[in-house]
């Protein structure tokens, strides 16, 4: 499992935002680098209200994939 997939699964389990969860569910099975980059941006933009240690870890991981 890649770091991106792990971050997506953490969003699905812990994030309170349903839209972020939906994007993360779709992203968990993506393999194309550009698709992952775009999906990471969508997830990040929808998890703005999520706080805490898990959220910080996920944000840090997802930001790596947006470059």
N, C-alpha and C positions, 0 to 999 in steps of 0.2 A: 504494500500500500504506500502510495506516495504521500509526501507532506501535504500536498493540496487536498488529496482525498481525506486525510485525517482531519484537516481543518474543516472541510465540508461536513463531515460526520459530527464534529463538535458543534457546529452551527445548528445542525438538525436536532441534536439532543438538548443543547443548552440555551440557544438564543430564543428570546421571547417574540421576536418579529417573524410573523408568518411568511412575509414576502422573502426575507433573507433565507428562511428555511427552504422555500420553494426553489430559489436559485441554487442553494447549496445541494439540494437533492439532485437537481439536473446536472450540476457541475461535478458531482462525485464520480461520474462515469465518463467524463470527457478525457480525451487523450491528446488532442491537437493543441499545441502550445499557444496558438493565437486564441482559440476558443477558451482555453483556461485563463488566459490573461483578461479577456473581456468578462468572463464569468466572475473572476475574482473582483473586478471593479464593481459589478452589479451587487455582489454579496456585501462588499465593504460599504457601499452607499446605502444599503438597507439595514445595516446592523448598528446604526448610530446610537440607539438608545440602550444597547447592551453594554453593561459594565462588569468589571471584575477580572479575576485572574485568567479565566478561560477566554474571555473576550479579548484581553490583551494579547494572549498567546496566539489566538486565531488571527487577529489583525496583523500582527507581526509576520506571521507565516504568509497570509494572503498578499501582503504588500510586496513580498519577494517575487511573486508571480505577476505583478502588474508592470514590471520593468521590461 
